[in-house]
Amino acid sequence: MDLVGQVLGRYRVLKRLGSGGMGTVYLAEQTRIGARVALKVLHPHLSQDAALRARFYAEAKTVNVVGHPNIVRIFDISEAPGGLHFFVMEYLDGVPLSQLPRPVEPALLTHLLAQACEALEAAHEAGVVHRDLKPDNLFLVRREGKRRPWLKVLDFGVAKARGPITQPPITQAGTVLGTPAYMSPEQWTAQPVDGRADIYALGVTAYLMAAGRLPYPRGQIAELLLSPTAAGPVPPHLLNPRIPVELSEAILRALARRPEERFSRALDFKQALEAAMGCAAGGPFTPEPVQGMTPVPSPTVSLRAPRAHLSRPSPQAPQHWRARVHRRDGVGEVEVKCTELSRGGLFMCCADPFPQLFTRLEFTLLLEGVPVECVGEVVRHVDSAQARTWGMSPGVGLQFINPSAQLREYVRRLRPSRSVPAAPVAVPQDCTLL
């Protein structure tokens, strides 16, 4: 059904903006004063179901209960002749986060995620769990005279509220609701959820916007997410060298499979994000004015690259570790410098030719003089040309495979500092890992 040109109550429908599982959203104007609003109209074929009508109206009531500037405002709910059920929302001029090219520059991403955390904190304090947070439901609003975008959280259509916001209850036990790529493990298994499920979904969103890809392949999400032995996501800073290690660690904590290992509150996640950016910048985090929504391009993957001698000094050299990499032919070892050590992996500074992506490397990492045996999988190449562009060293990013308790404990105590981008390290011409 196309309602463009029709009048619903006091509103003339001007344009169709989009459609979802429950309803279609239109741009409309108030017939008397011409004010622009958005109308969300329940799909007519769903309006005969009392439970679905209750869920549709529950969204408006839930948003009204929370009432936060980073959540879309809903002004009215009504029914038009012909059984058309709709509610009236503020009209937002902008784009959803999903339409931004990826990866997004870290300072801008942190600025936006912090606003999402503020909205979630208010919702959780009101006893509301969104349950379908994703880039499509995070809307960037253009504001007259403002240089930074404002974020609004949309679509509380599958939200779960504490208390009798709707009667009768509209969510049956065992019902799985949400978008698969962003659902927490407890949602996948139809377990009770709380605000930490939203923190997980925001972590998936943060990972996608920071690394340029989802933490798990779409076809293997459930298998990898629910398996106790499957490896976790590749740390974002190993996929995008613009991401500070501390920001990468905050995102990974939000993605913890066990709810008790995530941030307990959305504000804790916000504080970790801002602290990570502050640590990378060498002081308190203050988002720079954003001229536009143009992200930093991601480095392309290259298996071979021309050699280059990088010796430009840096006033803020990163912390280094040494590793002895066991050659794959079993004869001898090669010693390399490593940077960006985190619980998920590290970066090895080396010359090409590089080991192929997804190759496993065995190496001994020297931590405070103590040798720690490690196994890692190559997940990123940075050739010499890319290294010059990014102001870092050529080499490979490795994700740890089954890290030992000794390694985990060292990284936990370390809390490494890192500048963005990492300072280059001089790489000997014969320092290859083959």
Secondary structure, DSSP 4 states (H G I P E B T S, - for coil): ---TT-EETTEEEEEEEEE-SSEEEEEEEETTT--EEEEEEE-GGGTT-HHHHHHHHHHHHHHHHH--TTB--EEEEEEETTTEEEEEEE---EEEGGGS-SSPPHHHHHHHHHHHHHHHHHHHHTTEE-S---GGGEEEEP-TT-SS-EEEE---TT-EESSSSSSS----TT---S-GGG--HHHHTT----HHHHHHHHHHHHHHHHHSS-SS-GGGHHHHHH-SSS--PPPHHHH-TTS-HHHHHHHHHHT-SSGGGS-SSHHHHHHHHHHHHHHHHTS---PPPPSS--PPPPPPP-S-----------TTPPP-EEEEEEPTTSS-EEEEEEE---SSEEEEE-PSSPPPTT-EEEEEEEETTEEEEEEEEEEEEE-HHHHHHHTS--EEEEEESS--HHHHHHHHHH-----SSPPP----TT----
